[in-house]
Every structure is written in structure tokens, then in C-alpha cells.
Amino acid sequence: MTLPLASLDSLHSAQLVRSLLHEFGAVTLRVSGRCMEPVLAEGTVVSILARRPRPGEVALCATDAGLRLHRVLWAPPLGRGRFRTCADRAWALDHPLEPERVLGTLDRPFAPLRFLLTLWTAGGLWLRGRLGYGW
């Protein structure tokens, strides 16, 4: 069965995915967009597991703009605090996410080199902004 999540608003699509993950433990989605290339090419079918992501893993997140598959750079210890995520091709971190907005984890092996590259790029941009070395 194919569900047209793009036709739903972000709140309803997040609720639908959350309930499917709770009921079945996993959900299969098709990637749209290029922000995670080359790891996740547009059109790739991925499986999302109902578990909390660790730093370096790719998580399905519910944002105001819709569902996003982005890499987790920071996961709050003991479930307190906010997640920090970033697309592999992005030059800036996403807005902080409350734990309830992180729906599940991509069923793929951890890629430490990709994690370090994303962290280095996003961290370097954050540091330049804090030090006043903008573009």
C-alpha cells in the first residue's frame, strides 16, 4: 500500500508515521530531495525503525516544514534536552528538535566518516558565526 504523505500536512503525516511505527515497529518511505546525497539519493526506498537515534545515525524528524531524514549530530543524554540534526549537504544546523519530534531511525549501518564530515562542516560554520567571521 502506498501512502501519499506529500499530500498531508506536516502534523498529520507525522502522526500517521508515529502511529505506524508504534503499531508495526518499522515503516518504509521513499526519499524525496537531495540534501542527504550521496548517502540517500532521491527516490531511494528506506526503512525507518521505531528506536531512538544515536549521534551519527540518520533520523526521521517531524519539522514545521514536514518530515525530514537528517543526520543526528547531538542526542540529548537521558532524553532531556533537544536533538541537533543536519543534512549531509547543508552548511548549517537545523533548528533544535524536541525528542517527541524525532520519530525513528534509518535502518542503515552507522557511517563514522560521514558523521565526522557533517559535524566538522556544521561545527566550523557555527564557530565562524560565533567568532564573527561570517561570509
VEXKOLPA-536719 format. One record per residue (C-alpha): x negated, z, y; residue number from 1. Coordinates in pm, 1 decimal, decimal comma. Layout:
REM residues N
+----------+----------+----------+------+
:       c1 :       c3 :       c2 : resi :
+----------+----------+----------+------+
:        X :        Z :        Y :  NUM :
...
+----------+----------+----------+------+
***
This chain:
REM residues 135
+----------+----------+----------+------+
:       c1 :       c3 :       c2 : resi :
+----------+----------+----------+------+
:      0,0 :      0,0 :      0,0 :    1 :
:   -135,5 :    -90,3 :    343,0 :    2 :
:    -50,1 :    127,3 :    640,2 :    3 :
:    -84,7 :    -31,4 :    985,4 :    4 :
:   -248,9 :    265,2 :   1160,1 :    5 :
:   -327,3 :     47,5 :   1461,7 :    6 :
:     45,4 :     22,6 :   1533,6 :    7 :
:     79,3 :    402,8 :   1551,7 :    8 :
:    -24,9 :    611,2 :   1849,4 :    9 :
:   -328,5 :    837,2 :   1805,7 :   10 :
:   -124,1 :   1154,4 :   1744,8 :   11 :
:     90,5 :   1002,6 :   1469,5 :   12 :
:   -198,0 :    824,5 :   1297,7 :   13 :
:   -399,1 :   1149,4 :   1291,1 :   14 :
:   -101,4 :   1340,1 :   1148,9 :   15 :
:    -48,5 :   1073,6 :    882,8 :   16 :
:   -414,8 :   1072,6 :    775,4 :   17 :
:   -429,4 :   1454,2 :    778,3 :   18 :
:   -123,7 :   1479,7 :    551,6 :   19 :
:   -259,3 :   1211,4 :    314,4 :   20 :
:   -592,8 :   1392,1 :    290,7 :   21 :
:   -416,1 :   1721,0 :    224,2 :   22 :
:   -195,8 :   1566,6 :    -45,5 :   23 :
:   -446,2 :   1339,3 :   -221,7 :   24 :
:   -792,6 :   1464,6 :   -117,5 :   25 :
:   -907,8 :   1119,1 :     -5,3 :   26 :
:   -783,8 :    819,3 :    189,9 :   27 :
:   -908,6 :    461,2 :    213,5 :   28 :
:   -931,5 :    286,9 :    552,3 :   29 :
:  -1067,5 :    -41,1 :    688,5 :   30 :
:  -1328,2 :    -18,1 :    966,3 :   31 :
:  -1247,7 :   -189,9 :   1294,4 :   32 :
:  -1506,2 :   -215,6 :   1569,8 :   33 :
:  -1884,0 :   -245,2 :   1571,8 :   34 :
:  -2003,3 :     90,9 :   1705,8 :   35 :
:  -2141,0 :    204,0 :   1368,1 :   36 :
:  -2315,9 :   -119,4 :   1265,0 :   37 :
:  -2522,3 :   -185,5 :   1060,8 :   38 :
:  -2416,2 :    117,5 :    851,7 :   39 :
:  -2044,3 :     36,4 :    876,8 :   40 :
:  -1968,8 :   -327,2 :    951,0 :   41 :
:  -1631,7 :   -431,3 :   1086,8 :   42 :
:  -1388,2 :   -494,1 :    801,9 :   43 :
:  -1564,9 :   -262,2 :    555,9 :   44 :
:  -1327,9 :    -56,7 :    341,0 :   45 :
:  -1432,6 :    309,1 :    333,5 :   46 :
:  -1317,7 :    622,2 :    156,0 :   47 :
:  -1268,5 :    942,2 :    354,9 :   48 :
:  -1285,5 :   1276,1 :    172,9 :   49 :
:  -1097,3 :   1589,7 :    275,5 :   50 :
:  -1401,0 :   1806,5 :    347,1 :   51 :
:  -1587,7 :   1940,6 :    648,2 :   52 :
:  -1876,7 :   1713,7 :    753,2 :   53 :
:  -2234,3 :   1831,4 :    791,6 :   54 :
:  -2473,0 :   1711,0 :   1063,8 :   55 :
:  -2588,7 :   1359,0 :    986,0 :   56 :
:  -2274,3 :   1260,3 :    798,7 :   57 :
:  -2008,2 :   1025,6 :    932,1 :   58 :
:  -1672,6 :   1189,3 :   1005,0 :   59 :
:  -1324,1 :   1060,0 :   1076,9 :   60 :
:  -1221,9 :   1213,6 :   1409,4 :   61 :
:   -894,3 :   1213,7 :   1598,7 :   62 :
:   -958,3 :   1141,5 :   1966,9 :   63 :
:   -721,4 :   1069,6 :   2252,7 :   64 :
:   -811,1 :    701,4 :   2211,9 :   65 :
:   -732,7 :    700,3 :   1838,1 :   66 :
:   -917,6 :    752,9 :   1510,5 :   67 :
:  -1296,0 :    715,7 :   1518,9 :   68 :
:  -1565,3 :    709,5 :   1250,0 :   69 :
:  -1869,7 :    859,3 :   1422,1 :   70 :
:  -2180,8 :   1043,6 :   1309,6 :   71 :
:  -2180,0 :   1424,0 :   1339,2 :   72 :
:  -2476,0 :   1549,6 :   1541,3 :   73 :
:  -2366,0 :   1912,1 :   1562,6 :   74 :
:  -2125,3 :   2102,4 :   1338,1 :   75 :
:  -2033,7 :   2449,7 :   1458,8 :   76 :
:  -2155,3 :   2728,3 :   1232,1 :   77 :
:  -1881,9 :   2933,9 :   1064,0 :   78 :
:  -1618,6 :   2697,4 :   1202,8 :   79 :
:  -1644,0 :   2839,7 :   1554,9 :   80 :
:  -1721,6 :   2606,3 :   1841,3 :   81 :
:  -1693,7 :   2230,7 :   1877,0 :   82 :
:  -1830,7 :   1931,0 :   1692,2 :   83 :
:  -2055,9 :   1681,9 :   1871,5 :   84 :
:  -2039,6 :   1324,4 :   1749,0 :   85 :
:  -2185,3 :    990,3 :   1849,4 :   86 :
:  -2154,8 :    629,6 :   1737,2 :   87 :
:  -2477,5 :    489,2 :   1594,5 :   88 :
:  -2479,6 :    214,0 :   1860,0 :   89 :
:  -2378,1 :    438,8 :   2151,6 :   90 :
:  -2601,2 :    561,9 :   2432,9 :   91 :
:  -2401,3 :    877,8 :   2498,4 :   92 :
:  -2243,8 :   1160,2 :   2302,6 :   93 :
:  -1868,1 :   1171,1 :   2250,2 :   94 :
:  -1667,5 :   1446,0 :   2413,8 :   95 :
:  -1682,0 :   1776,4 :   2221,2 :   96 :
:  -1422,6 :   1794,1 :   1943,2 :   97 :
:  -1230,4 :   2097,4 :   1824,5 :   98 :
:  -1260,5 :   2149,4 :   1445,3 :   99 :
:   -896,2 :   2053,3 :   1387,8 :  100 :
:   -970,0 :   1705,9 :   1530,8 :  101 :
:  -1228,3 :   1635,6 :   1258,8 :  102 :
:  -1014,9 :   1504,9 :    973,2 :  103 :
:  -1259,8 :   1423,6 :    694,3 :  104 :
:  -1599,1 :   1294,4 :    585,2 :  105 :
:  -1709,6 :    945,7 :    487,9 :  106 :
:  -1781,8 :    920,4 :    115,3 :  107 :
:  -2136,6 :    784,4 :    156,5 :  108 :
:  -2477,8 :    938,4 :     95,5 :  109 :
:  -2647,7 :   1117,2 :    383,3 :  110 :
:  -2887,5 :    892,1 :    577,3 :  111 :
:  -3151,5 :   1118,0 :    737,5 :  112 :
:  -3335,3 :    838,2 :    918,1 :  113 :
:  -3014,7 :    709,0 :   1082,4 :  114 :
:  -2922,0 :   1066,9 :   1179,0 :  115 :
:  -3260,8 :   1128,9 :   1342,1 :  116 :
:  -3248,4 :    796,7 :   1527,7 :  117 :
:  -2898,5 :    869,4 :   1662,4 :  118 :
:  -2996,1 :   1224,2 :   1756,4 :  119 :
:  -3315,6 :   1107,0 :   1929,7 :  120 :
:  -3132,4 :    838,6 :   2132,2 :  121 :
:  -2839,5 :   1058,4 :   2237,2 :  122 :
:  -3060,5 :   1363,2 :   2297,1 :  123 :
:  -3304,2 :   1165,1 :   2507,9 :  124 :
:  -3024,0 :   1035,2 :   2728,1 :  125 :
:  -2881,0 :   1385,1 :   2767,5 :  126 :
:  -3221,9 :   1523,8 :   2861,9 :  127 :
:  -3286,0 :   1245,0 :   3114,7 :  128 :
:  -2947,5 :   1319,5 :   3274,4 :  129 :
:  -3022,5 :   1692,1 :   3294,2 :  130 :
:  -3364,1 :   1628,4 :   3449,5 :  131 :
:  -3226,4 :   1379,1 :   3698,9 :  132 :
:  -3390,5 :   1071,7 :   3551,6 :  133 :
:  -3080,7 :    852,0 :   3543,7 :  134 :
:  -3082,1 :    475,0 :   3516,3 :  135 :
+----------+----------+----------+------+
***
